[in-house]
Amino acid sequence: MGVQVFAQPEVVIPSDAETGEGPVFDHRTGRLVWVDIPNGGLLETDLASGRTTRTSLGTSLGAAVPRADAQGFAVAVADGFGLVVDGVLELVDRALPEARRRMNDAKCDSAGRLWAGSTHVEYEPGAGVLHRWTGTAPSEVVLTGLTLPNGIGWNAEDTAMYLVDSMSHRLLSTTFDADEGEMGEFAELARVDSGLPDGLAVDAEGCIWVAVWGGAEVLRFDPRGRLVGRVPMPVDQPSSCAFGADGTLYITSAWAGLDDDARARQPLAGSVFALSTNTTGVPVAAFAH
């Protein structure tokens, strides 16, 4: 099977996010919700008008997830998990009381449980943790021994779960019990050597789209871990991706860590890009708790 090379995506949200991340669609408004991690920016973009509303939380923000039946968002922040309502952050679960740790990427499973990775700010090997949160304290630690847990997703059948550990360059997979919210033992599905695998999205065909930080590309792997698609990017640091209802893939990016020359060569770094595909994404649930 050959590797399909897609057209280069077009910029759809011109921006200068330092670390744009965590795109997800809000079922309540139709807006694309995304974050600027180090600056604590919760961003909501109306794609029809191009208008972006920014809420600054004053703390590192790994991810923001729309709530299913309530106002605001569930968030994974520097110190743990919380809720943002009317722009105000309430820290519900101080899951990371230690200094120099922070939450990173997060996503809800089909039952609305929030899964999030945490990391040491200097990416100490083995210090990364996968957490599961259902709205109260404490959250649960479900996996240890990672370094930078990142993209999370599930297949359409809810039988497989995917997780990236960026610093080990691995896309991992395991079995998943959606009713109980329990996973099996993760094993390597694919290795990414062109950069650091980052955020991901899963399509209806069971393929996993992985943004490659430092690799200037998004890669598509089939359910067996074979590389079947490559999306060239106009920026070095694509960070994550999410499907719109029409099958458009929206891709966030970052300028963090780039020197002046690199930023001058890629003035769109920190923007959000869009790619038309011939598939659709597995629906991503809102936070149910």
N, C-alpha and C positions, 0 to 999 in steps of 0.2 A: 504494500500500500504506500503510495506516495504521500508527500507532505504538501498540503494545500497552502499556498502563500496568498494571503489576503491583501487587498489594497490597504494603503496607509490610512488610518482613521483621520477624520476631520475634527478640528477643534470645535466644540459646541458650547463650552463655557470658558471663555478666556479668563484666566485667573493667575495669581502668583502665590498660591498656597505653598507654604514651606514644605509641608508633608501632607498633601491631599490624600485622603484614604476613605475606606469604609462606605462606598456608595450603596444606597438602598432606596427603593421607592416607597413613598408614604402612601398607603392605600386610602388615607383620608383626604389627601389633597392632590395626589398625582405628582407631587414634587419629588425631585431627586434630592435625597438627604445625604450629605457627606461631611467629612470632618477635616480640619487642619490640626493634626495631632499636637505638635509642641506648643501651638498658640491657643489651644483650647477652643477652637472655633467650630461651632455647630452650624453648618451651612445648609440652607434650603433653597433650591433653585427651581423656579417655574420655567420649564424648558420652552413653553410657548412664547413667553415674553422675554426670557433671558435674565429676568430679575432674580438676584440672589439675596436672601435675608441671612444675616450673620448674628448668632448669639455667642458671646464670649463668656466662657465659664471660669476663666481664671485659673485653670489647672489643665494639665495634659489630658487630652481626650482621645482615647483609642477608638471608640466607636459610639454611635448614637443610633438607636433602633426605635421606630415608631411603636407606640403602644396600641394594642388591639381595640380596647374598649374604654380607653381613658385618654385624657389630655396629655400632651407632652411626649417625652421620650425616656426610655431606659438607656443608661449610659455606662460605659466602662471608662473610668477616669484613673488618675494617678494612684489614688488610695484605695480604689475598689469599685463598687457598684452603687449607682444612685438613680434618681429620677430628676428630670428637668421639666418643670411646669411653669409656664409664663416666664421663661428665661431664667428661672431660679433653680439652682442645683441643690437637691437634698441628698446627702450621702447616706445611704441606707445600710450598706455593708462595708465596713472598713476592712476589706480582705487583705490589704497590703500595708500593714502598719510599719514595715521595715523601710528605712530610708533607701533611696536609689533603686526602687522598684516601681514599675508602672504597668497598667493594663495596656494591651495592644488591640489587635483585631478581635471582633466579636460578631456573632450571628445567631439568630434564633432558628431552632429546629421547627418541624411542622406543628408541634404542640405548644410553641411559644416559649420554650425554655431558652435562656440566653447562655451561650457557650462563649467563653473568652479566654484568650491567652494572656499571660503576664510574663514579664521579662525583667532582668536586671538592666539598668540603663547602660551598662558597659558590656552587656551581652555575655555574662559569665557562663561558660559551658555548664549545662546541667541545671541552671537556675530557673529555667523557664517552666511554667506550670499551666495546665489547662483547667479552667474552672467552669462550673455550671451553676447558674443562678435562677431562682424562681421567685424573686421579689422580696424575700425576707432575709434576715441575717441568722446564721452565717450561710454563705454560699458553700458549695462543695468543691474540693480539690479532687479531680478525677484522673489526672495524669501528671506525673512529675518527670524530671530528667531531660526536659527539652532545653533549648537555648533561646530561640526567638520564635515561639509559636505564632503562626500567622493565619493565612487564609483558611476558612472553615466552610464546609458545605456538605450536602447530602444529595443522593440521586433521587430521581422522581419516584422510585418504588419505596423509598425510605428504608432500604436494606443496607446501604453503604454510606459511610461517613468519611470525609476527606479532611486532612489537616496538613498544613505546610509547617516544616521547621526550617526556617530560612537559612540559618548559619550552617546547617548540615547539607544544604542544597537538595532537600528531599521533599517530595510530595508523598504523603503517607495515606493509607486507607485502612479501613477496618469494617467489620460487620456492625449493624446498628439495629437496635430494637426500639422502634418509634414509640410504642405504647409505654414502655418503662423508661425511655430516655437513657438506655444503657448501650455501651459500645463494647466491642471486643478488643483484641490486642492489635495495635497499629503495626503495619509493616510497610516497607518502602514499595510504592507503586511506580514511581518514576524519579529520575535524578535530573536536575537542571544545573548545567555547568556554565552557561553563558552569563550568569549573574545570580542574584539571590531570588529564589521564588518567593512571591509575596502574596497578595490577596488573590482570591479565585472566585469563579462562578461556575455553576454546573448547568449544562443544557439538557433538553428533553431527550436527547439521544444517549445520555449518560456520559458525555465527554466533559472534561474539566478544563476550563480556560484559566491559565495562571499568568499573572503579570510578573515580569522578570525585572526586578530592580537592578539597575546597572547593566542590563542586557539589551535595553531599547527594543523590547519585543513582548508580545503576549503569546504564550504557547498553548495549543489545544492538544490534550491527551485523550485517547479513547479509554473505555473502562478497564482495559488490560494494561494501561500505562504506556501504550505506544504513541509516539508523537505523530499527529495527523494534520496539524495546522500551525501556521506561524503568522503572526500579525506584526509587521514592522512598524515601529513607532518613531515619531519625529523628536522624541525626548529620551534621554538615557534612563530615566527612573519612573517608568509606569509602576503604579503601586497596588492597584486593585481594580476590580471590574464587576459590573452588575448588568443583567439583562432588563431592558424595558419590555413592556407587554407585546410590542411588535417585533421582537427579536433583535432590536438594536442593542449592541454591547457598548456600555458607557465605561470609560477607562479613566481613572484618576491618575495624577502624577505629582512629582515633587521636585523642588530645586535644592532641598537640604543637602549640604555637603559639597555642592558644586562650587568651584572657584569662579572668579569673574570671567575668565575666558570661556569656560564651559557654559556659563549662564548666557553669555553673549551669543554663543553658537546655537543655543536652544531657548529663544525668548519665550516659548510657550510652556516651558517647564513650570509645573504648578497648575496647569489648566486641566480641564476634563475634555476627553475626546469621545467620538462616537463612530462606531463601525456597523454597517448593515450586514446582517448575517442571514443565512437561510435556515436558521433553527430558532427555537425559543428557549427561554430559561426555565429552570425549575423554580416555581414560585417560592419566595422567601417570606416566611411568616413574620408577623408582628409579635411584640412582647405581650404575652397573654396574662401577666400577673400584676 
